[in-house]
Amino acid sequence: MKNSDTDLDLIFKNTVGKKVTLNIEEPKPGITKAEIDAAMKVIVDNNVFNSTGGDLVEAVGGRLRTTTLDAIEE
């Protein structure tokens, strides 16, 4: 039996220039690049999160990551 799981990774740079990835489980189906870009802009503009390297200061990009799990049956 196969099962798949999709996550949305939002990638930012923090104050010290390191990449930080925020993972969102089960994003809405059909989410668009424009919606992802808008959400990332809100996060940066409103200083919603910070990291061990400081505030998130730049949106780098987003990606949908789908994992397929195959159950092993005896």
Backbone hydrogen bonds in HBPLUS format (Angstrom, degrees):
<---DONOR---> <-ACCEPTOR-->    atom                        ^
c    i                          cat <-CA-CA->   ^        H-A-AA   ^      H-
h    n   atom  resd res      DA  || num        DHA   H-A  angle D-A-AA Bond
n    s   type  num  typ     dist DA aas  dist angle  dist       angle   num
A0071-ALA N   A0001-MET O   2.97 MM  70  5.41 176.3  1.97 162.1 160.9     1
A0003-ASN N   A0069-LEU O   2.85 MM  66  5.09 148.7  1.95 147.0 156.0     2
A0069-LEU N   A0003-ASN O   2.59 MM  66  5.09 178.4  1.59 167.7 168.3     3
A0005-ASP N   A0067-THR O   2.80 MM  62  5.20 150.1  1.89 147.3 157.5     4
A0067-THR N   A0005-ASP O   2.76 MM  62  5.20 163.2  1.79 155.4 159.3     5
A0026-GLU N   A0006-THR O   3.17 MM  20  5.68 138.4  2.35 152.9 157.7     6
A0007-ASP N   A0065-ARG O   2.83 MM  58  5.22 161.3  1.86 148.3 153.6     7
A0065-ARG N   A0007-ASP O   2.81 MM  58  5.22 170.3  1.82 156.2 159.4     8
A0008-LEU N   A0024-ILE O   2.79 MM  16  5.00 166.6  1.80 150.2 154.8     9
A0024-ILE N   A0008-LEU O   2.74 MM  16  5.00 163.8  1.76 152.5 158.1    10
A0009-ASP N   A0063-ARG O   2.84 MM  54  5.29 172.0  1.85 165.2 166.1    11
A0063-ARG N   A0009-ASP O   2.94 MM  54  5.29 147.7  2.05 146.7 155.1    12
A0010-LEU N   A0022-LEU O   2.78 MM  12  5.07 166.8  1.80 153.7 158.3    13
A0022-LEU N   A0010-LEU O   2.79 MM  12  5.07 164.2  1.82 151.4 154.9    14
A0011-ILE N   A0061-GLY O   2.76 MM  50  5.26 167.6  1.77 174.6 177.3    15
A0060-VAL N   A0011-ILE O   2.76 MM  49  5.36 156.1  1.82 143.5 147.7    16
A0061-GLY N   A0011-ILE O   3.19 MM  50  5.26 156.1  2.25 137.2 138.4    17
A0012-PHE N   A0020-VAL O   2.82 MM   8  5.17 166.0  1.84 155.3 160.2    18
A0020-VAL N   A0012-PHE O   2.78 MM   8  5.17 156.3  1.84 142.2 147.3    19
A0013-LYS N   A0058-GLU O   2.82 MM  45  5.11 149.4  1.91 143.4 151.3    20
A0057-VAL N   A0013-LYS O   2.83 MM  44  5.95 151.2  1.91 150.6 160.1    21
A0058-GLU N   A0013-LYS O   3.30 MM  45  5.11 147.9  2.41 144.2 141.8    22
A0014-ASN N   A0018-LYS O   2.95 MM   4  5.62 150.5  2.04 148.6 157.2    23
A0017-GLY N   A0014-ASN O   2.88 MM   3  5.24 162.9  1.91 118.4 122.6    24
A0015-THR N   A0055-ASP O   2.95 MM  40  5.59 122.8  2.29 149.2 165.0    25
A0036-ILE N   A0032-THR O   3.03 MM   4  6.35 157.9  2.08 149.6 155.9    26
A0037-ASP N   A0033-LYS O   2.81 MM   4  6.00 168.1  1.83 158.0 161.0    27
A0038-ALA N   A0034-ALA O   2.95 MM   4  6.06 157.2  2.00 143.5 149.9    28
A0039-ALA N   A0035-GLU O   3.00 MM   4  6.17 159.3  2.05 145.2 150.6    29
A0040-MET N   A0036-ILE O   2.96 MM   4  6.18 159.9  2.00 152.1 157.8    30
A0041-LYS N   A0037-ASP O   2.96 MM   4  6.15 151.2  2.04 145.8 153.7    31
A0042-VAL N   A0038-ALA O   3.05 MM   4  6.34 157.8  2.10 148.6 153.7    32
A0043-ILE N   A0039-ALA O   3.04 MM   4  6.33 157.5  2.09 148.3 154.3    33
A0044-VAL N   A0040-MET O   3.03 MM   4  6.31 163.1  2.06 151.2 154.6    34
A0045-ASP N   A0041-LYS O   2.78 MM   4  5.86 171.8  1.78 158.8 161.1    35
A0046-ASN N   A0042-VAL O   2.98 MM   4  5.84 152.5  2.05 144.4 150.4    36
A0048-VAL N   A0043-ILE O   3.13 MM   5  5.12 163.3  2.16 146.3 150.9    37
A0047-ASN N   A0044-VAL O   3.20 MM   3  5.15 162.6  2.24 104.6 109.6    38
A0051-SER N   A0054-GLY O   2.78 MM   3  5.04 160.9  1.81 127.4 134.2    39
A0054-GLY N   A0051-SER O   2.93 MM   3  5.04 157.8  1.98 115.8 115.3    40
